[in-house]
Amino acid sequence: MSVLLIAGTADERTRCSTLLDALGKQLRTRLDDRLTYVDRLHLRNLSPQALLLGDLGHPTLMRARQQMTVARALVVVTPVIHGSYSGGLKLLLRSEERR
């Protein structure tokens, strides 16, 4: 089983990132390591221009889409900004929707 952890922020020094790090450690500890693969998708590694333009052929978006497709479970943690989730996460999820 593979689990993909996604932080809805590009900054690695946030409570969201800290929460995902702790969750990833717990998953690795509690689940059988041989049967569970925990991966992390970093929004900061995605091309902002490709996200904005919906360039699904861009290598960073292709890799992110592949990670989301292969994962059996997605865990998304995001800050709430003005009652909604972050813009980078919206663009990522919408790019997956267009697929």
C-alpha positions in Angstrom: 0.0 0.0 0.0 1.3 3.5 -0.7 0.3 6.7 1.1 1.0 10.1 -0.4 1.3 13.0 2.0 0.6 16.4 0.6 1.1 19.7 2.4 -1.1 22.5 1.0 1.7 25.0 1.4 5.1 25.5 -0.2 6.8 26.5 3.0 8.4 23.6 4.8 8.4 25.4 8.2 4.7 25.4 9.0 2.5 23.5 11.3 1.1 21.6 8.3 4.5 20.3 7.4 5.3 19.4 11.0 1.9 17.5 11.2 2.7 15.6 8.0 6.2 14.7 9.2 4.7 13.3 12.5 2.0 11.5 10.6 4.5 9.9 8.2 6.6 8.7 11.1 3.5 7.2 12.8 2.4 5.5 9.6 5.9 4.0 9.1 6.0 2.8 12.7 2.5 1.4 13.0 2.1 -0.2 9.6 4.3 -2.9 8.3 7.2 -1.2 6.5 7.3 -4.0 3.9 3.7 -3.4 2.9 3.5 0.4 3.2 5.3 3.0 1.2 4.9 6.6 2.5 5.8 9.4 0.1 5.6 13.1 0.3 4.6 15.6 -2.4 6.2 19.0 -1.9 4.3 21.9 -3.6 7.5 23.9 -3.6 9.0 21.4 -6.1 6.2 22.0 -8.6 6.5 24.7 -11.3 4.3 27.6 -10.4 4.0 28.6 -14.1 2.9 25.1 -15.0 0.3 25.1 -12.2 -1.1 28.4 -13.3 -1.2 27.5 -17.0 -2.4 23.9 -16.4 0.6 22.6 -18.3 -0.1 18.9 -17.7 2.9 18.0 -19.8 5.4 19.8 -17.5 7.7 17.2 -15.8 6.9 18.4 -12.3 3.1 18.1 -12.8 3.5 14.8 -14.6 5.4 13.4 -11.6 2.9 14.8 -9.1 0.0 13.3 -11.1 1.7 10.0 -11.2 2.3 10.0 -7.5 -1.4 10.8 -6.8 -2.6 8.1 -9.3 -0.4 5.4 -7.8 -1.1 6.2 -4.2 -3.8 4.1 -2.5 -4.4 6.9 0.1 -3.9 10.6 0.0 -3.5 12.7 3.1 -3.8 16.4 2.5 -3.1 18.9 5.2 -3.6 22.6 4.4 -3.9 25.9 6.2 -7.3 27.5 5.9 -6.9 31.0 4.3 -10.0 33.1 4.2 -12.2 30.1 4.5 -10.6 28.0 1.8 -7.5 26.0 1.1 -4.3 27.3 -0.4 -4.1 28.5 -4.0 -1.2 26.1 -4.9 -3.2 23.2 -3.7 -6.2 24.3 -5.6 -4.2 24.5 -8.8 -2.7 21.1 -8.2 -6.0 19.4 -7.6 -7.6 21.2 -10.6 -4.8 20.0 -12.8 -5.6 16.4 -11.7 -9.3 17.1 -12.4 -8.5 18.1 -16.0 -6.8 14.8 -16.6 
